[in-house]
């Protein structure tokens, strides 16, 4: 996402540095998001980054599906869906649709995340910590 953000900002700067006359036409359909945010690409990050948590102490044997399962009831409870991705060996970032979902996720701190059994081998779980991601 950060790369897309920087690419957008670079493209915008290149467009404003050109010698071509500015276009006074109203924005085409789909360009209204820029107009609503005064054209500042940094505004796009504000809503997204505030709804991300980091799940820490994730066992190496746990998959992203194991982490996502922690939040499977959120949609049923009206808290929206989640999207998980690994940011470090023992840390998974989870993006939510609302601040209420972030609060509910943080309340899961202390939960034991246990990977699924492999054959007859039961892998011990780890106590996870869920914290809001730093912007």
C-alpha positions in Angstrom: 0.0 0.0 0.0 2.8 2.4 0.9 4.4 1.8 -2.6 1.1 2.6 -4.3 0.8 5.7 -2.1 4.2 7.0 -3.1 3.7 6.1 -6.7 0.5 8.1 -6.7 2.2 11.1 -5.1 5.1 10.9 -7.6 2.6 10.7 -10.5 0.7 13.7 -9.1 3.9 15.8 -8.7 4.9 14.9 -12.3 1.5 16.0 -13.6 1.7 19.3 -11.8 5.3 20.0 -13.0 4.4 19.7 -16.6 4.2 22.7 -19.0 0.7 21.7 -20.2 -2.2 24.0 -19.3 -4.3 22.8 -16.4 -7.6 21.2 -17.2 -10.5 23.2 -15.8 -13.1 20.5 -16.5 -14.8 18.9 -13.5 -13.3 15.6 -12.4 -14.5 12.6 -14.3 -16.4 9.9 -12.6 -14.0 8.1 -10.2 -11.9 11.1 -9.6 -14.2 12.6 -6.9 -12.2 11.0 -4.1 -9.3 13.4 -4.8 -11.7 16.3 -4.9 -13.3 15.3 -1.5 -9.9 15.1 0.1 -8.6 18.3 -1.4 -6.2 16.3 -3.6 -4.0 15.4 -0.6 -2.9 11.8 -1.0 -2.0 11.6 2.7 -5.7 11.8 3.5 -6.3 8.3 2.1 -4.1 6.7 4.8 -6.0 8.2 7.7 -9.0 5.9 7.6 -7.2 2.8 6.8 -4.3 2.7 9.2 -6.5 3.4 12.2 -8.3 0.1 11.7 -5.2 -2.2 11.8 -4.0 -4.3 14.7 -0.9 -6.5 15.1 -1.3 -9.9 16.6 1.9 -10.7 18.3 3.5 -14.0 19.5 1.9 -16.0 16.6 3.4 -19.5 16.6 5.5 -20.2 13.6 3.4 -23.3 12.9 0.2 -21.2 12.7 -1.1 -20.1 9.3 -2.9 -16.9 8.4 -6.1 -18.9 8.4 -5.5 -19.8 12.0 -5.2 -16.1 12.9 -8.2 -15.1 10.8 -10.3 -17.7 12.6 -9.9 -15.6 15.8 -12.0 -13.0 14.1 -14.6 -15.2 12.3 -17.5 -14.1 14.5 -16.8 -10.4 13.9 -18.9 -10.2 10.7 -21.8 -12.0 12.4 -21.6 -9.5 15.2 -21.8 -6.6 12.7 -18.1 -5.6 13.1 -17.3 -6.3 9.4 -14.7 -8.5 7.8 -11.0 -8.7 8.3 -7.9 -9.1 6.1 -4.7 -10.7 7.5 -1.1 -10.6 6.4 2.2 -11.5 8.0 4.5 -8.5 8.8 7.1 -10.5 10.8 7.9 -14.1 11.9 5.6 -13.9 14.9 3.4 -10.9 14.0 0.3 -10.8 11.8 -1.4 -7.5 10.8 -5.2 -7.6 10.6 -7.1 -4.8 8.9 -10.7 -4.2 10.0 -13.6 -2.0 8.7 -14.3 -0.2 11.9 -12.8 1.1 15.2 -15.3 -1.1 17.0 -13.7 -4.2 15.4 -10.3 -2.9 16.5 -11.5 -2.6 20.1 -13.0 -6.1 20.0 -9.8 -7.5 18.6 -7.6 -5.9 21.3 -9.9 -7.6 23.8 -8.7 -10.9 22.5 -5.3 -10.3 24.1 -4.5 -13.3 26.3 -6.2 -15.8 24.0 -4.2 -19.0 23.3 -3.6 -19.5 19.6 -3.2 -23.2 19.0 -2.1 -24.5 15.6 -4.0 -27.5 14.2 -2.8 -31.0 15.1 -0.4 -32.7 12.6 -1.4 -36.3 12.6 -1.1 -37.5 16.2 1.1 -34.6 17.2 -0.5 -31.8 19.2 1.4 -28.6 18.9 1.3 -26.3 21.9 -0.3 -22.9 21.5 1.0 -19.5 22.4 -0.7 -16.7 24.3 -1.2 -13.8 21.8 -1.2 -10.1 22.3 -3.3 -7.8 20.1 -2.3 -4.2 19.9 -3.3 -1.3 17.5 -0.7 -0.9 14.8 1.4 2.2 14.9 0.7 4.7 12.1 
